[in-house]
């Protein structure tokens, strides 16, 4: 049973189906991307704990796989006690769906290097925290996704707008923000980390990415990183995933600074949007296939880098409740390139509607691949 049925859930469903699984896709709206390839569907608000329990009782799933943040995560403990496998675990989902829990675990309990941070439940608390941290600072809702509600305050005059934006970007019913020191990093990466039921923790080649307004716009693999920084990132990722427990793929994000080293940033207990670059055939298994194998307890002997890759998202310039249409898809059909249209039944401005992935031989010019992916994505018009 998949809780949340967006584009990541769609690719995961395809991977599970190829291994003989049966999937029930759940979301708050009908005809979500994963529902289009799943065996059955359920439509209900993900924050309605009773509706979630009713769906579980109806379908009796062996495995529950959360794909989004805004769900009644506390109910997952009940399902786990009933013998249902929760991915990666009820503990992991409850910690990582809330920035407060995962940041305190990483910084206070595990001693990982993070940006200095405070929390605020009121605007006055935000003012005090920002004055303590200094400017610029980053303000994020404790529960959100795809960068919604996240902004940077460059001075005190920016704080009111940042607070209002964070409140409108909150997912669920948690109205609290985290205020972070702005790290002057050289680059940022996602380290896709795979924990297994009976096997060692494995790491994919690091994925570099570029964000705008806190949301992914392009990613590339492998990212440039020193051997020392990679070893430190792997150490941190192994430590935090071991503390959270469970099997599956994790998107562990880091800031890299030549001056200050590696900073732990965030963690998602599921396939990561930046990891869509693995759909370009950069690895022997893409991130969704790795997640499916780890969830089902199939051994993963190794992860091999096969090619260099890049991805660029296709954004909608419009908002519409009508089914979107696409022009220019045929222009993406170049050598070593592929396009995935997510199949979302409606759109809003700057919503991710698809992705273009490209690949090249190892050692090829990465910037050329990135340029190619962005050029091809730019050909596709949503209307």
ChimeraX attribute file (.defattr): number of C-alpha atoms within 10 A of each C-alpha:
attribute: neighborCount
match mode: 1-to-1
recipient: residues
	/A:1	24
	/A:2	27
	/A:3	22
	/A:4	28
	/A:5	29
	/A:6	23
	/A:7	24
	/A:8	22
	/A:9	28
	/A:10	24
	/A:11	23
	/A:12	27
	/A:13	30
	/A:14	18
	/A:15	20
	/A:16	21
	/A:17	16
	/A:18	12
	/A:19	14
	/A:20	8
	/A:21	14
	/A:22	15
	/A:23	23
	/A:24	22
	/A:25	29
	/A:26	30
	/A:27	24
	/A:28	16
	/A:29	15
	/A:30	17
	/A:31	21
	/A:32	25
	/A:33	24
	/A:34	29
	/A:35	26
	/A:36	17
	/A:37	19
	/A:38	23
	/A:39	14
	/A:40	14
	/A:41	22
	/A:42	21
	/A:43	18
	/A:44	16
	/A:45	18
	/A:46	22
	/A:47	17
	/A:48	12
	/A:49	17
	/A:50	13
	/A:51	15
	/A:52	22
	/A:53	15
	/A:54	11
	/A:55	19
	/A:56	17
	/A:57	11
	/A:58	9
	/A:59	12
	/A:60	12
	/A:61	17
	/A:62	12
	/A:63	19
	/A:64	24
	/A:65	22
	/A:66	26
	/A:67	25
	/A:68	23
	/A:69	22
	/A:70	22
	/A:71	24
	/A:72	17
	/A:73	20
	/A:74	13
	/A:75	15
	/A:76	25
	/A:77	16
	/A:78	13
	/A:79	19
	/A:80	17
	/A:81	10
	/A:82	9
	/A:83	10
	/A:84	17
	/A:85	21
	/A:86	23
	/A:87	27
	/A:88	28
	/A:89	22
	/A:90	24
	/A:91	19
	/A:92	23
	/A:93	29
	/A:94	20
	/A:95	21
	/A:96	20
	/A:97	23
	/A:98	17
	/A:99	22
	/A:100	19
	/A:101	13
	/A:102	23
	/A:103	23
	/A:104	16
	/A:105	18
	/A:106	22
	/A:107	16
	/A:108	12
	/A:109	12
	/A:110	14
	/A:111	12
	/A:112	21
	/A:113	17
	/A:114	21
	/A:115	18
	/A:116	14
	/A:117	21
	/A:118	19
	/A:119	19
	/A:120	21
	/A:121	14
	/A:122	12
	/A:123	16
	/A:124	10
	/A:125	13
	/A:126	23
	/A:127	16
	/A:128	13
	/A:129	19
	/A:130	25
	/A:131	12
	/A:132	13
	/A:133	18
	/A:134	16
	/A:135	16
	/A:136	17
	/A:137	23
	/A:138	21
	/A:139	28
	/A:140	27
	/A:141	31
	/A:142	26
	/A:143	25
	/A:144	22
	/A:145	18
	/A:146	16
	/A:147	16
	/A:148	20
	/A:149	25
	/A:150	25
	/A:151	21
	/A:152	19
	/A:153	21
	/A:154	14
	/A:155	13
	/A:156	14
	/A:157	9
	/A:158	13
	/A:159	20
	/A:160	14
	/A:161	12
	/A:162	20
	/A:163	26
	/A:164	12
	/A:165	18
	/A:166	25
	/A:167	19
	/A:168	12
	/A:169	21
	/A:170	22
	/A:171	21
	/A:172	15
	/A:173	9
	/A:174	15
	/A:175	17
	/A:176	21
	/A:177	28
	/A:178	22
	/A:179	24
	/A:180	23
	/A:181	19
	/A:182	19
	/A:183	17
	/A:184	11
	/A:185	16
	/A:186	11
	/A:187	16
	/A:188	23
	/A:189	26
	/A:190	28
	/A:191	26
	/A:192	27
	/A:193	27
	/A:194	30
	/A:195	25
	/A:196	24
	/A:197	18
	/A:198	12
	/A:199	15
	/A:200	13
	/A:201	20
	/A:202	17
	/A:203	19
	/A:204	26
	/A:205	20
	/A:206	23
	/A:207	26
	/A:208	24
	/A:209	24
	/A:210	16
	/A:211	14
	/A:212	10
	/A:213	13
	/A:214	16
	/A:215	17
	/A:216	17
	/A:217	20
	/A:218	25
	/A:219	28
	/A:220	31
	/A:221	28
	/A:222	21
	/A:223	20
	/A:224	15
	/A:225	17
	/A:226	11
	/A:227	9
	/A:228	11
	/A:229	16
	/A:230	17
	/A:231	12
	/A:232	15
	/A:233	25
	/A:234	20
	/A:235	12
	/A:236	22
	/A:237	27
	/A:238	18
	/A:239	15
	/A:240	20
	/A:241	23
	/A:242	14
	/A:243	15
	/A:244	20
	/A:245	17
	/A:246	24
	/A:247	30
	/A:248	29
	/A:249	32
	/A:250	24
	/A:251	24
	/A:252	25
	/A:253	23
	/A:254	24
	/A:255	22
	/A:256	23
	/A:257	16
	/A:258	12
	/A:259	9
	/A:260	12
	/A:261	15
	/A:262	22
	/A:263	22
	/A:264	21
	/A:265	20
	/A:266	17
	/A:267	25
	/A:268	22
	/A:269	28
	/A:270	28
	/A:271	27
	/A:272	22
	/A:273	21
	/A:274	28
	/A:275	26
	/A:276	27
	/A:277	31
	/A:278	29
	/A:279	25
	/A:280	23
	/A:281	19
	/A:282	26
	/A:283	20
	/A:284	15
	/A:285	20
	/A:286	22
	/A:287	31
	/A:288	27
	/A:289	22
	/A:290	27
	/A:291	27
	/A:292	24
	/A:293	23
	/A:294	24
	/A:295	24
	/A:296	19
	/A:297	15
	/A:298	15
	/A:299	14
	/A:300	18
	/A:301	9
	/A:302	13
	/A:303	16
	/A:304	13
	/A:305	17
	/A:306	15
	/A:307	20
	/A:308	26
	/A:309	31
	/A:310	35
	/A:311	34
	/A:312	30
	/A:313	28
	/A:314	27
	/A:315	21
	/A:316	21
	/A:317	13
	/A:318	13
	/A:319	14
	/A:320	13
	/A:321	9
	/A:322	10
	/A:323	11
	/A:324	18
	/A:325	11
	/A:326	12
	/A:327	11
	/A:328	14
	/A:329	18
	/A:330	11
	/A:331	13
	/A:332	21
	/A:333	12
	/A:334	11
	/A:335	9
	/A:336	14
	/A:337	20
	/A:338	19
	/A:339	24
	/A:340	16
	/A:341	17
	/A:342	19
	/A:343	19
	/A:344	20
	/A:345	17
	/A:346	16
	/A:347	21
	/A:348	14
	/A:349	11
	/A:350	12
	/A:351	17
	/A:352	20
	/A:353	22
	/A:354	20
	/A:355	26
	/A:356	29
	/A:357	31
	/A:358	31
	/A:359	29
	/A:360	21
	/A:361	13
	/A:362	14
	/A:363	8
	/A:364	13
	/A:365	11
	/A:366	21
	/A:367	11
	/A:368	12
	/A:369	22
	/A:370	20
	/A:371	15
	/A:372	22
	/A:373	28
	/A:374	22
	/A:375	15
	/A:376	27
	/A:377	24
	/A:378	18
	/A:379	15
	/A:380	24
	/A:381	16
	/A:382	17
	/A:383	15
